[in-house]
Amino acid sequence: MQQISSKEAIKNYQQNNYNKWCSTGKPDPSLASNRLLNDIYEPVIIPEFKFLRSDKVFTIGSCFARGLENALSADKIEVLSITDIFDKYPLLKEGSTRQGYMNKYNVYSIYYELLWAFENLNLDGKYFVEMTDNVFVDLHTNHTLVPSDFERTLEKRKNLRTLFLKIKDCRLLTITLGLTETWYDTENGVYLNMTPHPIILNKFPGRFELRILNYEENFSILEKIFKLLNKHCDGLDIVITVSPVPMQTTFTNKDVIIANMTTKSTLRTVADAWANIHSNVHYFPGYEIAMLSNQQIIWNKDRRHLKGALAQYIMEVYKKNYLSGYDNWSDKMDRFIKLLY
């Protein structure tokens, strides 16, 4: 529970120019009811830290994290999570990316990857599953690369460790949370990053089960992540956000829209609570920017992926608030608006 003294609460009320939703008085552009009339929502953020262009950064999460990588890299910032280490492996499906192989969709997937990298674990292929004869899959990765034999799969796993160890050299880490629906391997006692392939589900009936992570479970794993990072990294600031990209499919009996709302609401609450108790953890409202902008103009036709201009805008808000020496906001804002229309 976050506790604020009455003195501090009154001070917040007096100094916060954006503390009211609406009013019956004279028009006020600072009111939420007026700001939400804009096609693109710009949140008011009071940044608690700044990073330099010379600082190294790393991002963990889903495709939304990959978008942030590209935006930072385009601004000549060194992003250590961008890699060519998987370029030699063939893609499973045209249109996907090798960078997506490192996508992480739930808190357990993020925690495992950090734990295995920092503690030198899971380098023996213990958690691999043989899908067909001598074709293995690592269910703790994203299914973007063609499945391979055991040795090749282990090689990719070791490459992931090498990549995630680079966090130790970074000043800034961004974590993007994606899902609460997860699959659990009852044989190995671990949560998975992705839904097992139908071939695997049919080959091992009863081995895997769906688990919906609640608030308490997500928060406890974030705390484990914090302890790991605190143990192995020095001077690291962490920005946490929630991906606005909705879940593609739900395996519950709920309407997917309702299931997605449950997922995002849970993760949004957890992220805020986690940021509130650690001085070096900061919540970035990328999710709110997407949800509170004009829904008719910001999404692609699938209503799942943001238009490129809006995704770039979200990343620009990120840089505007956290990057030291940022400038030319008005010019960039005008460009994004033109691209959206």
Buried (B, 14 or more C-beta within 10 A) or exposed (E): EEEEEEEEEEEEEEEEEEEBEEEEEEEEEEBBEBBEEEBBBBBEBEBEBBBEBEBBBBBBBBBBBBBBBBBBBEBEBBBBBBBEBBEEBEBEEEEBEBBBBBBBBBBBBBBBBBBBBBEEEBEEBEBBBBBEEEBBBBBBBBBBBEBBEEEBBBEBBEBBBEBBBBBBEBBBBBBBBBBBBBBBBEEBEBBBBBBBBEBBBEBBEEBBEEBBBEBEBBBBBBBBBBEBBEEBBEEBBBBBBBBBBBBEEBEEEEEBEEBBEBBBEBBBBBBBBBBEEBEBBBBBBBBBBBBBBBEEBBBEEEEEBBBEBBBBBBBBBBBBBBBEEBEEEEEBBEBBBEEBE
